[in-house]
Structures are given as structure tokens and as C-alpha cells.
Amino acid sequence: MIFLWAFVIGGAICAIGQIVMDTFKLNPGQVMVGLVVAGAILDGLGLYDPLIKFAGAGASVPITSFGNALVHGALAEAHAHGLIGIVTGIFEVTSAGISSAIVFAFLAGILARPRG
């Protein structure tokens, strides 16, 4: 049953992004930022972790989970280290994802030979 809910929730998140993009004539970057911010707001309100527990990968794989990770890390480090923990927590939790995105984008640029 967890696979069904993961599919339904993950598909709903992607469908919302597509509907927003088509309805408001936004480009993919704008929709991505909106989904990250939505994930951050949901985590700030304490709603994203229950969604992950319910839907598993359906909620933890889409881009909304990146916003969740940013806020989750910032809040955890803020409780442990105060105001400076907000900045360090963001980078501590998301550094692996950001680093791998940079490395793989660099490799794709080398392999694809862009012309621009």
C-alpha cells in the first residue's frame, strides 16, 4: 500500500507543478522555486514530515523535499547553536545534494559539448 500512496502523492506534487506552469505561463525555473518554497513552508508549519511518513518516497523525492531539508536543517541547528546555526544548518544538510548537482552538471557540460 505504501507504493500506491508514494505514487499518488508524488504524482500529485508533479501534477500541481505542471498545472501551475501551464495555467500561469511560468517557466520551469519559476515553478521549481515555488515548489521548493512550498516544501519549506510546509516543513516550517510541521506538515511535511507527516507527509513523508505517510507517502515515503512520493514526498521525499520531488523537489519540495529540498525546501523541507533546508528548513529542517536550519531549525535543528538553530536549536543547537543559536542564530549562527540557521546558516550552518542549511549547508550541513543540503551540501551533498548541491555538490553532486554541481559535479554532474560539470560532467554533463564536458560530455555534451554545449555550443553556447
Backbone as ProteinMPNN parsed JSONL, in Angstrom:
{"seq_chain_A": "MIFLWAFVIGGAICAIGQIVMDTFKLNPGQVMVGLVVAGAILDGLGLYDPLIKFAGAGASVPITSFGNALVHGALAEAHAHGLIGIVTGIFEVTSAGISSAIVFAFLAGILARPRG", "coords_chain_A": {"N_chain_A": [[0.819, -1.198, 0.0], [2.069, 1.174, 0.602], [3.494, 1.79, -1.681], [1.522, 2.548, -3.473], [0.529, 4.918, -2.267], [2.855, 6.441, -2.331], [3.164, 6.753, -5.079], [0.777, 8.148, -5.7], [0.941, 10.539, -4.122], [3.456, 11.606, -4.912], [2.94, 11.863, -7.663], [0.855, 13.698, -7.52], [2.152, 15.978, -6.524], [3.862, 16.526, -8.678], [1.926, 16.912, -10.671], [0.625, 19.19, -9.711], [2.692, 21.049, -9.991], [2.923, 21.034, -12.806], [0.374, 21.93, -13.578], [0.378, 24.494, -12.445], [2.452, 25.614, -13.945], [1.394, 25.543, -16.564], [-1.01, 26.994, -16.298], [-0.352, 29.574, -15.293], [1.566, 30.358, -17.055], [4.334, 30.059, -16.456], [7.91, 29.631, -16.354], [9.967, 26.614, -16.171], [11.951, 27.0, -14.172], [10.861, 28.936, -12.465], [8.65, 27.568, -11.459], [9.954, 25.502, -10.142], [11.281, 26.9, -8.088], [9.036, 27.812, -6.721], [7.971, 25.348, -5.831], [10.029, 24.481, -4.127], [9.938, 26.487, -2.182], [7.336, 26.053, -1.264], [7.659, 23.507, -0.106], [9.422, 24.241, 1.929], [7.829, 25.978, 3.46], [5.769, 24.227, 4.233], [7.281, 22.475, 5.829], [8.123, 24.245, 7.804], [5.703, 24.72, 9.03], [5.315, 22.292, 10.128], [4.147, 20.239, 8.673], [5.265, 18.721, 6.631], [6.922, 16.555, 7.402], [5.053, 14.616, 8.493], [3.799, 14.066, 6.05], [5.872, 12.851, 4.61], [6.222, 10.567, 6.192], [3.806, 9.329, 5.673], [3.678, 9.053, 2.819], [6.22, 8.275, 2.011], [8.736, 7.787, -0.36], [7.308, 9.165, -2.264], [6.924, 11.68, -1.289], [9.435, 12.425, -0.494], [11.19, 12.441, -2.651], [10.46, 14.329, -4.762], [11.117, 17.825, -5.714], [10.157, 19.428, -3.716], [10.975, 18.36, -1.341], [13.523, 19.321, -1.034], [13.258, 21.944, -0.152], [12.106, 21.296, 2.277], [14.3, 19.992, 3.481], [16.106, 22.125, 3.695], [14.845, 23.905, 5.556], [14.432, 22.151, 7.682], [17.057, 21.427, 8.425], [18.077, 23.957, 9.097], [16.436, 24.71, 11.267], [16.993, 22.665, 13.113], [19.752, 23.038, 13.633], [19.631, 25.654, 14.561], [18.351, 25.375, 16.993], [20.317, 23.989, 18.331], [22.691, 25.574, 18.13], [22.04, 28.248, 18.122], [21.596, 31.472, 16.567], [23.593, 31.473, 14.521], [23.478, 28.864, 13.768], [21.393, 28.654, 11.981], [22.372, 29.383, 9.46], [24.547, 27.576, 9.15], [23.221, 25.152, 9.371], [21.641, 24.931, 7.09], [23.534, 24.505, 5.053], [24.823, 22.241, 5.996], [22.977, 20.11, 5.88], [22.151, 20.054, 3.202], [24.395, 19.999, 1.616], [25.51, 17.743, 0.3], [23.682, 17.199, -1.774], [23.75, 19.605, -3.239], [26.468, 19.709, -3.948], [26.737, 17.36, -5.51], [25.009, 18.011, -7.613], [26.397, 20.132, -8.809], [28.785, 18.849, -9.618], [27.813, 16.83, -11.382], [26.539, 18.42, -13.302], [28.734, 19.748, -14.344], [30.136, 17.561, -15.455], [28.22, 16.753, -17.363], [28.275, 18.989, -18.998], [30.838, 18.77, -20.047], [30.686, 16.321, -21.424], [28.536, 16.685, -23.211], [29.24, 18.751, -24.858], [28.42, 21.67, -25.077], [27.153, 24.413, -27.094], [27.116, 27.138, -26.495]], "CA_chain_A": [[0.0, 0.0, 0.0], [2.963, 2.339, 0.639], [3.871, 2.123, -3.057], [0.403, 3.261, -4.059], [0.499, 6.284, -1.735], [4.029, 7.146, -2.848], [2.84, 7.111, -6.462], [-0.299, 9.143, -5.718], [1.421, 11.81, -3.573], [4.493, 12.106, -5.821], [2.271, 12.288, -8.885], [0.084, 14.915, -7.232], [3.101, 17.094, -6.446], [4.279, 16.827, -10.053], [0.766, 17.44, -11.391], [0.43, 20.569, -9.251], [3.715, 21.844, -10.661], [2.581, 21.162, -14.231], [-0.821, 22.774, -13.696], [0.803, 25.873, -12.173], [3.252, 26.069, -15.085], [0.53, 25.763, -17.719], [-2.042, 27.993, -16.018], [0.207, 30.907, -15.102], [2.594, 30.569, -18.08], [5.632, 30.204, -15.791], [8.934, 28.734, -16.88], [10.264, 25.558, -15.207], [12.724, 27.515, -13.032], [9.953, 29.605, -11.537], [7.849, 26.537, -10.799], [10.844, 24.799, -9.23], [11.45, 27.753, -6.914], [7.771, 27.766, -5.997], [7.838, 24.068, -5.142], [10.989, 24.473, -3.022], [9.387, 27.364, -1.149], [6.182, 25.36, -0.697], [8.188, 22.48, 0.795], [9.978, 24.919, 3.1], [6.714, 26.466, 4.275], [5.118, 23.069, 4.845], [8.118, 21.985, 6.922], [8.059, 25.232, 8.873], [4.43, 24.528, 9.723], [5.297, 20.948, 10.704], [3.27, 19.377, 7.885], [5.955, 17.922, 5.612], [7.386, 15.278, 7.969], [3.973, 13.627, 8.442], [3.573, 13.682, 4.663], [6.928, 11.883, 4.272], [5.902, 9.309, 6.889], [2.652, 8.723, 5.014], [3.887, 8.741, 1.404], [7.571, 7.778, 1.75], [9.476, 8.393, -1.467], [6.434, 10.052, -3.011], [7.093, 13.032, -0.767], [10.844, 12.754, -0.243], [11.952, 12.531, -3.892], [10.25, 15.573, -5.531], [11.906, 19.0, -5.35], [9.624, 20.021, -2.488], [11.734, 17.86, -0.19], [14.717, 20.143, -0.878], [12.836, 23.015, 0.753], [11.958, 20.656, 3.573], [15.635, 19.761, 4.032], [16.682, 23.422, 4.065], [14.24, 24.4, 6.797], [14.666, 21.164, 8.737], [18.441, 21.583, 8.875], [18.242, 25.267, 9.733], [15.781, 24.7, 12.575], [17.719, 21.77, 14.015], [20.999, 23.684, 14.05], [19.295, 26.857, 15.325], [18.084, 24.928, 18.362], [21.569, 23.532, 18.945], [23.773, 26.557, 18.137], [21.56, 29.617, 18.088], [21.372, 32.165, 15.297], [24.558, 31.026, 13.506], [23.062, 27.53, 13.352], [20.484, 28.739, 10.836], [23.187, 29.381, 8.242], [25.313, 26.335, 9.039], [22.311, 24.022, 9.216], [21.222, 24.839, 5.69], [24.602, 23.918, 4.253], [25.176, 20.919, 6.509], [22.012, 19.113, 5.443], [21.971, 20.013, 1.749], [25.666, 20.112, 0.891], [25.724, 16.604, -0.603], [22.851, 17.38, -2.962], [24.263, 20.738, -4.019], [27.766, 19.316, -4.506], [26.558, 16.396, -6.598], [24.418, 18.726, -8.751], [27.461, 20.886, -9.471], [29.708, 17.905, -10.267], [27.168, 16.19, -12.524], [26.33, 19.444, -14.333], [30.039, 19.949, -14.971], [30.391, 16.398, -16.306], [27.309, 16.812, -18.499], [28.787, 20.036, -19.879], [32.006, 18.245, -20.756], [30.284, 15.229, -22.329], [27.563, 17.112, -24.215], [29.852, 19.781, -25.702], [27.446, 22.731, -25.381], [27.584, 25.38, -28.101], [26.614, 28.464, -26.198]], "C_chain_A": [[0.863, 1.262, 0.0], [3.367, 2.763, -0.764], [2.755, 2.911, -3.746], [0.372, 4.708, -3.586], [1.706, 7.091, -2.196], [3.763, 7.613, -4.28], [1.812, 8.233, -6.516], [0.211, 10.505, -5.242], [2.493, 12.414, -4.472], [3.901, 12.599, -7.13], [1.467, 13.565, -8.687], [0.992, 16.137, -7.15], [3.547, 17.503, -7.85], [3.133, 17.415, -10.867], [0.483, 18.883, -10.988], [1.442, 21.486, -9.929], [3.39, 22.071, -12.13], [1.371, 22.059, -14.435], [-0.466, 24.234, -13.456], [1.581, 26.431, -13.362], [2.363, 26.399, -16.285], [-0.467, 26.895, -17.497], [-1.485, 29.403, -15.978], [1.321, 31.245, -16.082], [3.962, 30.863, -17.459], [6.634, 29.275, -16.455], [9.29, 27.7, -15.798], [11.06, 26.035, -13.988], [11.842, 28.188, -12.001], [9.098, 28.601, -10.773], [8.702, 25.779, -9.789], [11.051, 25.607, -7.954], [10.177, 27.749, -6.07], [7.588, 26.475, -5.225], [8.819, 23.949, -3.964], [10.459, 25.323, -1.867], [8.178, 26.711, -0.488], [6.626, 24.264, 0.273], [8.761, 23.087, 2.066], [8.875, 25.408, 4.028], [6.004, 25.303, 4.965], [5.947, 22.49, 5.986], [8.108, 22.949, 8.091], [6.782, 25.123, 9.682], [4.3, 23.147, 10.35], [4.429, 19.961, 9.943], [4.005, 18.448, 6.929], [6.457, 16.582, 6.159], [6.266, 14.243, 8.061], [3.653, 13.162, 7.022], [4.616, 12.665, 4.207], [6.66, 10.545, 4.947], [4.748, 8.582, 6.211], [2.996, 8.23, 3.616], [5.285, 8.228, 1.079], [8.247, 8.534, 0.624], [8.611, 9.316, -2.316], [6.537, 11.488, -2.551], [8.555, 13.411, -0.579], [11.678, 12.882, -1.509], [11.695, 13.83, -4.664], [11.023, 16.759, -4.948], [11.389, 19.674, -4.088], [10.396, 19.551, -1.264], [13.04, 18.631, 0.007], [14.414, 21.329, 0.033], [12.648, 22.496, 2.163], [13.319, 20.463, 4.235], [16.295, 21.064, 4.471], [16.152, 23.901, 5.41], [14.513, 23.45, 7.949], [16.079, 21.293, 9.307], [18.665, 22.886, 9.601], [17.617, 25.285, 11.117], [16.519, 23.814, 13.578], [19.009, 22.413, 14.519], [20.739, 24.966, 14.839], [19.0, 26.503, 16.775], [19.369, 24.543, 19.073], [22.596, 24.648, 19.11], [23.309, 28.007, 18.077], [21.456, 30.164, 16.676], [22.337, 31.717, 14.193], [24.204, 29.638, 12.973], [22.113, 27.54, 12.171], [21.281, 28.64, 9.535], [23.925, 28.054, 8.082], [24.421, 25.13, 8.825], [21.849, 23.833, 7.791], [22.287, 24.127, 4.865], [24.969, 22.514, 4.709], [24.252, 19.844, 5.946], [21.976, 18.965, 3.928], [23.265, 20.008, 0.951], [25.913, 18.946, -0.063], [24.923, 16.758, -1.884], [23.352, 18.499, -3.847], [25.585, 20.364, -4.694], [27.607, 18.344, -5.664], [25.92, 17.059, -7.815], [25.48, 19.497, -9.523], [28.387, 19.95, -10.242], [29.062, 17.286, -11.508], [26.851, 17.185, -13.639], [27.631, 19.725, -15.077], [30.351, 18.789, -15.923], [29.479, 16.39, -17.528], [27.765, 17.875, -19.499], [29.986, 19.573, -20.681], [31.585, 17.219, -21.803], [29.374, 15.697, -23.45], [28.113, 18.15, -25.179], [28.859, 20.885, -26.069], [28.022, 23.778, -26.325], [27.155, 26.798, -27.74], [27.42, 29.289, -25.307]], "O_chain_A": [[0.455, 2.296, -0.53], [3.563, 3.95, -1.022], [3.025, 3.835, -4.513], [0.208, 5.624, -4.391], [1.594, 8.294, -2.428], [4.1, 8.74, -4.642], [1.962, 9.172, -7.298], [-0.055, 11.52, -5.886], [2.449, 13.608, -4.767], [4.314, 13.636, -7.65], [1.404, 14.412, -9.578], [0.643, 17.207, -7.648], [3.601, 18.691, -8.167], [3.349, 18.323, -11.67], [0.138, 19.708, -11.835], [1.091, 22.574, -10.387], [3.562, 23.177, -12.643], [1.346, 22.864, -15.367], [-0.942, 25.117, -14.169], [1.393, 27.586, -13.743], [2.561, 27.419, -16.945], [-0.738, 27.67, -18.414], [-2.064, 30.324, -16.556], [1.955, 32.293, -15.964], [4.659, 31.789, -17.874], [6.262, 28.261, -17.045], [8.951, 27.894, -14.63], [10.86, 25.524, -12.885], [12.052, 28.029, -10.798], [8.853, 28.768, -9.578], [8.23, 25.449, -8.701], [11.0, 25.054, -6.855], [10.242, 27.689, -4.843], [7.104, 26.49, -4.093], [8.476, 23.384, -2.926], [10.529, 24.915, -0.708], [8.015, 26.809, 0.728], [6.044, 24.107, 1.346], [8.612, 22.526, 3.151], [8.978, 25.266, 5.247], [5.675, 25.388, 6.149], [5.394, 22.061, 6.998], [8.088, 22.525, 9.247], [6.774, 25.401, 10.881], [3.31, 22.852, 11.018], [4.014, 18.947, 10.504], [3.42, 17.473, 6.458], [6.419, 15.577, 5.448], [6.501, 13.079, 7.734], [3.282, 12.008, 6.81], [4.284, 11.718, 3.494], [6.854, 9.495, 4.333], [4.721, 7.352, 6.181], [2.645, 7.106, 3.257], [5.514, 7.781, -0.045], [8.326, 9.762, 0.643], [9.143, 10.171, -3.023], [6.273, 12.413, -3.319], [8.881, 14.596, -0.511], [12.795, 13.397, -1.442], [12.652, 14.398, -5.19], [11.519, 16.694, -3.823], [12.127, 20.425, -3.45], [10.466, 20.261, -0.261], [13.61, 18.602, 1.098], [15.223, 21.677, 0.893], [12.989, 23.173, 3.133], [13.473, 20.741, 5.424], [16.967, 21.104, 5.502], [16.926, 24.259, 6.297], [14.793, 23.887, 9.065], [16.27, 21.27, 10.523], [19.366, 22.924, 10.612], [18.211, 25.822, 12.051], [16.654, 24.17, 14.749], [19.317, 22.335, 15.708], [21.541, 25.331, 15.698], [19.36, 27.251, 17.684], [19.5, 24.747, 20.28], [23.306, 24.683, 20.115], [24.142, 28.909, 17.988], [21.256, 29.42, 15.716], [21.927, 31.596, 13.038], [24.586, 29.279, 11.859], [22.026, 26.558, 11.435], [20.906, 27.902, 8.624], [23.926, 27.472, 6.997], [24.826, 24.175, 8.162], [21.682, 22.704, 7.331], [21.971, 23.244, 4.068], [25.382, 21.686, 3.897], [24.719, 18.768, 5.573], [21.79, 17.858, 3.423], [23.227, 20.012, -0.279], [26.476, 19.148, -1.139], [25.431, 16.476, -2.97], [23.379, 18.363, -5.07], [25.795, 20.666, -5.869], [28.271, 18.488, -6.691], [26.254, 16.705, -8.945], [25.466, 19.513, -10.754], [28.734, 20.227, -11.39], [29.687, 17.223, -12.566], [26.893, 16.818, -14.814], [27.63, 19.916, -16.293], [30.779, 19.008, -17.056], [29.927, 16.052, -18.623], [27.652, 17.68, -20.709], [30.141, 19.932, -21.849], [32.068, 17.245, -22.935], [29.437, 15.149, -24.55], [27.506, 18.403, -26.22], [28.493, 21.026, -27.236], [29.232, 24.003, -26.351], [26.856, 27.586, -28.638], [27.048, 30.426, -25.015]]}, "name": "protein", "num_of_chains": 1, "seq": "MIFLWAFVIGGAICAIGQIVMDTFKLNPGQVMVGLVVAGAILDGLGLYDPLIKFAGAGASVPITSFGNALVHGALAEAHAHGLIGIVTGIFEVTSAGISSAIVFAFLAGILARPRG"}
